Amino acid sequence: MRQVVNRAGIRENLDITKIREKLQRACEGLEVNMVELESHIESIYQENITTKKIQESLINQAVAMTSFDESDWTYVAGRLLMMETEREVFHKRGFSYGKFFESIKKLVELGIYDDRLLNYSEEEVLELQKAIDTSRDMMYDYAGANMFVNRYLLKYKGDIFELPQEVFMCIAMLLAINEEDKVEVAKRFYEALSLKKVSLATPILANLRLPNGNLSSCFITAMDDNIESIFYNVDTVAKISKNGGGVGLNISRVRAKNSMVNGYYNASGGVVPWIKIINDTAVAVNQQGRRAGAVTVALDSWHLDIEHFLELQTENGDQRGKAYDIYPQVVLSDMFMRRVEEDRTWTLVDPYEIRKKYEVELCEIYGEQFEELYLKIEADDNLNLKKVIKAREL
């Protein structure tokens, strides 16, 4: 009799029946031939192979069998991964679904869960447990299941310690915690989340049930045109990313390349060097190890550095002026779009020079006020840094 090593490290006889039962559950209702996957068990088997390795091999085989014509294999792989995760959690923490109150208590004691979850009484948690539908773990294809398991399920000492439907219910409980009838509201939240009627932002899905977790996912800030503000924003971006948030940073106030610094002309390096630092900060400080830092950097279309900005992620040119890990965005005005439509010129200027001469921060005004000032700037022949180009070319 062929033998395998189970999760407890004990040798036991290979039980094909158990494997077949899992495959039947994974293939139920899908347009796949289970026998095709089952036939690979023989090739997978090796002496002293672990049951976990057999399951992983079957998942990989299902992924390999996925094609345009037989796309349901990706759901087979996703279901097998969810089943494997449930078995793994059961082995590590001693229980699976069905002991939701015990799960909350244990994870709070380990410092994994926010202790506010214990604001719900045991009776309330048992009532919520009845609403948990474990069959919804079977709704994911492989890509979705793999992301859920590896990015969002919380771990203890490197081992996954919670289950997908527990994630949704715990988030629902925290969202409903201040409601008068919090149990019923939590049930409604759970239904919406677990049935994918609502898609949560990554920081919420990853952070909310953690101690001191929060609902904030995206943060907007702006960089002023001085060293203190620039490095304050670098520090801010790092801290937000460290705590799982994404950042939108407006950099339009920063003076353009060749602008004046401390009375010296042509001293400024423009916005690109600062964007490079932000780019490297996003790489260095990821979102709690779950994904890379997410930073979008915005520049107005009238800024003199806009052409260099638009080349931040092209592959040609000086690589020292590239930033491939941020998301560039351009702030456009109605006036610019009319110039494009009418095939007219557009004027690029230095925000520092405009600030000194007109005592206004150009990126802070809009509408009629912006258009009135912008026309004055275009007519001003005494500006040192100014470039006129075709709007369509830009």
C-alpha positions in Angstrom: 0.0 0.0 0.0 1.3 3.4 -1.0 1.8 5.8 1.9 1.8 9.6 2.3 2.8 12.0 5.2 -0.1 13.9 6.6 0.0 17.5 8.1 0.8 16.1 11.5 3.9 14.4 10.1 2.4 10.9 10.4 2.7 8.3 7.7 -0.6 6.9 6.6 -2.0 5.0 3.6 -2.8 7.0 0.5 -6.6 7.3 0.5 -7.7 8.0 -3.1 -11.3 8.2 -1.9 -10.6 11.4 0.1 -8.9 13.0 -2.9 -11.8 12.1 -5.2 -14.3 13.6 -2.8 -12.3 16.9 -2.8 -12.1 16.9 -6.6 -15.9 16.2 -6.9 -16.6 19.2 -4.7 -14.2 21.4 -6.7 -15.7 20.3 -10.0 -19.4 20.4 -9.0 -21.5 22.5 -11.4 -18.6 23.3 -13.7 -18.0 22.3 -17.3 -15.0 20.1 -16.7 -14.2 16.4 -16.8 -13.0 15.5 -13.3 -11.4 12.2 -14.5 -8.9 14.3 -16.5 -7.6 15.9 -13.3 -7.9 12.6 -11.3 -5.7 10.8 -13.8 -2.7 13.0 -12.8 -2.7 11.6 -9.2 -0.5 8.7 -10.4 2.1 11.0 -11.9 2.1 13.2 -8.8 2.7 10.4 -6.3 6.1 9.9 -4.9 7.3 7.9 -1.9 6.9 9.9 1.4 5.0 12.7 -0.4 2.9 15.0 1.9 -0.8 15.3 1.5 -0.3 19.1 1.3 2.1 18.5 -1.7 -0.5 16.4 -3.5 -3.1 19.1 -3.0 -0.7 21.8 -4.3 0.1 19.7 -7.3 -3.5 19.2 -8.2 -4.1 22.9 -7.9 -1.1 23.6 -10.3 -2.4 21.0 -12.7 -5.8 22.6 -12.8 -4.2 25.9 -13.5 -2.2 24.3 -16.3 -5.3 22.8 -17.8 -7.1 26.2 -18.0 -7.6 27.4 -21.6 -9.9 29.6 -23.6 -12.1 26.6 -24.4 -12.0 25.1 -20.9 -11.9 28.2 -18.7 -13.8 26.5 -15.8 -10.5 24.8 -14.7 -9.5 28.1 -13.1 -12.5 27.8 -10.8 -11.5 24.2 -10.0 -8.1 25.5 -9.0 -9.6 28.4 -7.0 -11.9 26.0 -5.1 -9.1 23.5 -4.4 -6.9 26.4 -3.0 -9.8 27.6 -0.7 -10.2 24.0 0.5 -6.5 23.6 1.1 -6.5 26.9 3.0 -9.3 25.7 5.3 -7.4 22.5 6.0 -4.3 24.5 6.8 -6.0 26.9 9.2 -7.7 23.9 10.9 -4.3 22.3 11.4 -2.6 25.4 12.7 -5.2 26.8 15.0 -7.1 23.7 15.9 -10.6 24.5 14.5 -12.2 25.7 11.3 -15.5 27.2 10.5 -18.3 26.7 13.1 -16.4 28.2 16.1 -16.5 31.9 15.2 -16.5 33.2 18.8 -13.5 31.0 19.7 -11.8 32.3 16.5 -12.3 36.0 17.5 -11.2 35.4 21.1 -8.1 33.6 20.0 -7.0 36.1 17.4 -7.7 39.0 19.8 -5.5 37.3 22.4 -2.7 36.8 19.8 -2.9 40.5 18.9 -4.0 39.8 15.4 -7.6 41.2 15.7 -8.9 44.5 17.0 -10.3 43.9 20.6 -13.4 46.0 19.6 -14.7 42.8 18.1 -15.3 41.6 21.7 -17.8 44.4 22.1 -20.2 41.8 20.6 -21.4 39.3 23.2 -21.0 35.6 22.7 -24.7 35.3 21.9 -24.5 38.0 19.3 -21.5 36.4 17.7 -23.3 33.0 17.6 -26.2 34.7 15.9 -23.8 36.2 13.3 -22.2 32.8 12.9 -25.5 31.4 11.6 -25.3 34.0 8.7 -21.9 32.8 7.6 -22.2 30.9 4.3 -19.0 28.8 3.8 -20.1 27.8 0.3 -19.2 31.3 -0.8 -15.5 30.3 -0.6 -16.3 28.4 -3.8 -17.1 31.5 -5.8 -13.5 32.4 -6.7 -11.4 31.6 -9.7 -7.7 30.8 -9.1 -6.5 34.4 -9.5 -9.1 35.7 -7.0 -8.5 32.9 -4.5 -4.8 33.2 -4.7 -4.9 37.0 -4.1 -7.4 36.6 -1.2 -5.4 33.9 0.5 -1.9 35.4 0.1 -2.7 39.1 0.4 -5.6 39.5 2.7 -5.8 36.5 5.2 -4.0 37.5 8.4 -1.1 35.4 9.6 0.5 34.4 12.9 4.2 33.5 12.8 4.0 33.0 9.1 0.9 30.7 9.2 -2.6 31.7 7.9 -4.8 32.0 11.0 -8.2 33.1 9.6 -10.7 32.1 6.9 -12.3 34.1 4.1 -15.8 34.2 5.4 -14.5 35.2 8.8 -12.7 38.2 7.1 -16.0 39.4 5.7 -18.0 39.0 8.9 -15.3 40.7 11.0 -15.2 43.6 8.7 -19.0 43.7 8.7 -19.0 43.7 12.5 -16.6 46.6 12.7 -18.5 48.6 10.1 -21.8 48.1 12.1 -20.3 48.5 15.6 -21.9 51.8 16.3 -25.3 50.9 14.9 -28.3 50.6 17.2 -29.1 47.1 15.9 -25.5 46.2 15.1 -26.1 42.4 14.6 -28.7 42.9 11.8 -26.7 45.7 10.2 -23.6 43.4 10.3 -25.5 40.7 8.6 -26.5 43.0 5.8 -22.9 44.2 5.4 -21.7 40.6 5.3 -24.2 39.7 2.6 -23.0 42.5 0.4 -19.4 41.8 1.0 -19.4 38.0 0.7 -21.5 38.0 -2.4 -19.2 40.6 -4.1 -21.9 43.2 -4.3 -19.5 45.6 -2.7 -15.8 45.7 -3.5 -13.6 47.0 -0.7 -10.4 49.0 -1.2 -7.3 47.0 -0.4 -6.4 48.9 2.7 -9.8 48.4 4.2 -9.9 44.7 3.4 -6.4 44.3 4.8 -6.4 46.7 7.7 -9.8 47.2 9.3 -9.8 44.2 11.6 -6.3 44.8 12.8 -5.6 46.5 16.2 -5.8 50.3 15.5 -7.0 49.4 12.0 -8.8 52.1 10.0 -11.2 52.8 7.1 -8.8 55.2 5.3 -7.4 53.9 2.1 -6.3 56.9 0.0 -4.7 60.1 1.1 -4.2 63.4 -0.8 -1.4 65.8 -0.1 0.5 68.6 -1.9 4.2 69.5 -2.0 5.1 73.2 -1.4 8.1 74.8 -3.1 10.6 74.5 -0.2 13.0 71.8 1.2 11.0 71.5 4.4 7.7 70.7 2.6 9.4 68.4 0.1 11.0 66.2 2.7 8.0 66.4 5.0 5.9 64.9 2.1 8.5 62.2 1.5 8.2 61.3 5.1 4.4 61.4 4.9 4.3 59.2 1.8 6.5 56.6 3.6 4.3 56.6 6.7 1.1 56.3 4.8 2.5 53.5 2.7 3.8 51.7 5.8 0.3 51.7 7.2 -1.3 50.4 4.1 -2.5 53.5 2.3 -2.2 54.9 -1.2 -1.2 58.5 -1.8 -2.1 61.2 -4.3 0.6 63.9 -4.4 0.3 67.3 -6.2 3.7 68.7 -7.2 2.6 71.7 -9.3 3.8 74.2 -6.7 7.5 73.1 -7.1 9.5 75.4 -9.3 10.5 74.4 -12.8 13.9 73.3 -14.1 16.4 76.2 -14.5 14.3 78.4 -12.1 16.0 80.7 -9.5 17.1 79.3 -6.2 18.4 81.6 -3.4 18.9 84.4 -6.0 20.8 82.1 -8.5 19.4 81.6 -11.9 19.3 78.1 -13.6 19.8 76.5 -10.1 16.6 74.5 -9.9 16.6 70.9 -11.1 12.8 71.0 -11.5 10.2 68.4 -10.4 11.8 65.3 -11.8 14.5 64.8 -9.1 11.9 65.1 -6.4 9.6 62.6 -8.2 12.5 60.2 -8.3 12.8 60.3 -4.5 9.0 59.8 -4.2 9.3 56.9 -6.6 12.1 55.2 -4.7 10.2 55.8 -1.4 7.1 53.9 -2.8 9.4 51.0 -3.7 11.2 51.0 -0.4 8.2 51.3 1.9 5.5 48.9 0.7 2.0 48.5 2.0 2.6 46.1 5.0 4.3 43.6 2.7 0.9 43.0 0.9 1.6 45.1 -2.2 3.9 47.7 -3.5 3.5 51.3 -2.4 0.9 53.1 -4.5 1.6 56.8 -5.2 0.2 59.0 -7.9 2.0 62.3 -8.7 0.0 65.1 -10.3 1.3 68.0 -12.4 -0.6 70.8 -14.1 -0.5 71.0 -17.8 0.8 74.6 -17.8 3.9 73.7 -15.7 7.2 74.3 -17.6 8.4 70.7 -16.7 5.3 69.0 -18.1 7.1 67.6 -21.1 9.8 66.0 -18.9 7.0 64.8 -16.7 5.3 63.0 -19.6 8.5 61.2 -20.4 8.9 59.8 -16.8 8.0 56.3 -17.9 9.2 56.1 -21.5 12.0 53.6 -22.1 14.1 56.0 -24.3 16.2 58.8 -22.9 18.3 59.3 -19.8 17.3 56.6 -17.2 18.3 58.9 -14.4 15.2 60.9 -15.2 12.7 58.0 -15.1 10.2 56.9 -12.4 8.6 53.7 -13.3 6.9 52.9 -10.0 4.7 56.0 -9.5 1.5 56.7 -11.4 1.8 60.1 -13.2 -1.4 62.1 -13.7 -1.9 65.5 -15.5 -4.3 68.2 -14.2 -6.1 69.6 -17.2 -8.3 72.7 -17.5 -11.3 73.4 -19.7 -9.2 76.1 -21.3 -6.4 73.6 -22.3 -9.0 71.3 -23.8 -10.5 74.1 -25.9 -7.0 75.0 -27.1 -6.6 71.4 -28.2 -10.0 71.3 -29.9 -9.3 74.6 -31.7 -5.7 73.6 -32.6 -4.2 76.6 -30.8 -1.0 77.2 -28.8 -0.5 76.6 -25.1 2.0 78.4 -22.8 4.2 76.7 -20.2 5.4 78.7 -17.2 7.4 78.4 -14.0 5.1 78.5 -10.9 7.9 80.1 -8.8 8.1 83.1 -11.2 4.3 83.4 -11.4 4.1 83.3 -7.6 6.8 86.1 -7.2 5.3 88.3 -9.9 1.6 87.9 -9.5 1.5 86.8 -5.9 -0.8 83.9 -6.6 -0.4 80.1 -6.6 -1.5 79.2 -10.1 -2.5 75.6 -9.2 -4.9 76.8 -6.6 -7.2 78.8 -8.9 -9.7 77.6 -11.5 -12.6 78.5 -13.7 -12.9 82.2 -14.8 -10.3 83.4 -12.3 -7.7 81.0 -13.8 -8.6 81.9 -17.4 -8.4 85.6 -16.7 -4.9 85.3 -15.0 -3.6 82.8 -17.6 -4.4 85.2 -20.4 -2.4 87.9 -18.6 0.5 85.5 -18.2 0.5 84.6 -21.9 0.6 88.3 -22.8 3.5 89.0 -20.4 6.7 89.3 -22.5 8.8 89.9 -19.4 8.7 86.4 -18.0 12.2 84.7 -17.9 10.9 81.2 -18.1 8.2 80.7 -20.7 7.6 78.3 -23.6 4.8 78.3 -26.2 3.9 75.0 -27.9 1.0 73.6 -29.8 -1.7 72.3 -27.4 -2.2 69.2 -29.7 1.5 68.4 -29.6 1.4 68.4 -25.8 
